[in-house]
Amino acid sequence: MDYFTIIAIALGLSFDTFAVSFSYGVIRSTILFRQASRIAIVLAIFQGGLTIAGYFLGSIISGALKATDHWIALGLLSFLGIKMIIEGRKKTGNEEAKDFSSTIVLFTIALGTSIDAFAVGISFALLDVKIWQSGILIGFVTFLASMTAIRIGKSAGERLGNKVEIIGGLILIAIGIKIFLEHILA
């Protein structure tokens, strides 16, 4: 498989992480470069890493994962989205946004948005793909998309006021529904 095709796949896989990163930027309009880099690195490692893991483990668990991956993503992202909406509705407007970049929440979101990358890794196992180069390239594209989205979200968050958590929660729920519908309708 050529690099152009792998970059196109990486861009497609990074749409979910782009939306999540945008949410982080919106919620934490005061986010520092170091914090944004941490988020982008975790999302990139999960995206590239699960592609590689899917490649190696695909033949063993592809049937079981195929039947449940969309439910797992929908559940994880909807739970976090609803939590964000509830927190956003409790706000009075003069308090600091809750930090949704805590390690457990970040890992949960990274896992929820990377299940598709695992599925891509499974399909890569059937093709003539250099998996290490592909995984690194997918991770790199995800990192760039995430950093860009955080910056865009940061600019938008300053203008959105105290409703940013509600918007971020709605985005996470929408990503979960999108993943679910893609699998159900495919």
N, C-alpha and C positions, 0 to 999 in steps of 0.2 A: 504494500500500500504506500502511495507517495505522500510526501509531507503536506502537500496542499489539501489532500483528503483528510489527513489527520488534524490539520489546523481547522478545517471546516467542522469536523466532529467536535473538536475542543471548544470552538465557539458555540456550537449548539449545546454542549454540556454546561457551558458557563452561564447560560441565561438564568438558571435558577439561582446560582451563587451571585450573579449580578443583582438580582432583585433583593436577595437577602442582604447583601452588602449595602445596597441603597437604603434599605430599612435601618441598618446600623448607623449609617451616616445621618439619616433623618432624626433618629432617636437621640443620638449623641452628637449634637452639632458642635460640641467642644472637643471632639475626639482628637487625640494627638496622633502624629505620624506613627509613633511607636505602637500605639494601640491598634491603629488601622492595619499596620503591617502584620501584627499578631493575628488578627482576624483573617486577613488575606492569606497568610501562610497556612493557617489551619485548614481553611477551605480548599486551598490548592493541594495540600498534602492528602486530604481525604479524596479529592477528585482524582488526582493522579494515582494515589495509592490504591484506591478501590478499583480503578481500571486494571492495574497490575494484578491485584488480588483476584479479580473476576477472571482474568486470563488464566491464572494458575488453578483456581478452585472451581472454575466454571463447569467442568465435566462432572464434578461430584454433586453440586447442589443446585444446578441450573433449574431443574424441575420444581423443587420446593420454593426457591426464591421467586421464580416467575409467577407463581400463583399468589404470592403475598406481598411482593415488593411495593406495589401501589398502595396497599392498605397500611403498611408500615409508614411510608412517607406521609400519607394523608393523616394518620394518627399523630405522628410526632409534630408535624408542622401545624396542624390544627390546634393541638394542645397548647403549643407555645404561642400561637396567634391569639387564641382566646385569652390566655393569661395576659398578654400585652394589652388587649382591648380592655379587659377588666381594670388593669392598672391605670390605663389612660383615662378611663371614665372616673376613677377615684381622684384624679388630680384636681387641684384647685387653680393651677396655673402659675404658681410661684415656687414650686418645688422642682428640684433637679430630677431629670428622667432616670428611671431605674436602669442600672447597668446590665443590659442583656448580653454583654460579652463575657460573662462569667464562664469559666472553663466548661462546666457541665452543660450549660445552655448552648455554648458555641459548638461543642462536640455533637450535641443532639441535632442542631441545625445542619452542621456539616455532614453528618450521617444521612439525615433526611434528604438533603439535596444531592447526595452523591450516589444514591442507589442506582440511578440511571447509568452512572459511570461504571458501576460494577457490571451492569447488564452489557454495556459496550465491551468491557473486558472479556466477558463470556463470548461475545460474537467475534472478538479479535482472536480468540483461541482457535476458531475455525478457519481463520484467514492467515495469510503469510504476512504477519505484522511483527516488526521489531518492537516488542512490548516495552522494554526499558526506555527507549527513545520516545515512544508514543506516550507513556505515562508521564515522563518529565515534561514533554511538550504540552500535554493537557494540563498539568499542574501549573506551568508557566503562564499559559493563556488564562487560566482561572485566576491566578494571582493578579495579573494585569487588569482583568475585568473587575475583580473585587476592589482593587485600589481605586480604579476610576469611578466605580459606583459609589463607594464611600465618599469620595470627594464631591460628587454630584449631589448625593443625599445630604451631606453636611451643609452645602449651600442652600438647599431647599428647606432643611430643618430650621434654619434661623428665621425663615419667613412663615413657617407653619404654626408656630406657637405651641400651646400645650396639647394639641391633638396628634402629635407625632407618634405616640405609642399606638394609638388606635389605627392610624394609617399603616404603621409597620406590622401590626397584628393582622390587618386585612390582607396585606401583601403576602405574609406567610401562609395564611389560609388559602389564598388564591393559588399560590405555588403548589400546595398540597392537593388542591382540587384539580389543577392542571395535570399534575403527575398521575393522579388517579384516573382522570378522564382519558388521557393518552393511552393508558394501558387497557382500560375497559373498551374503548372504541377501536383499538387497533386490531 
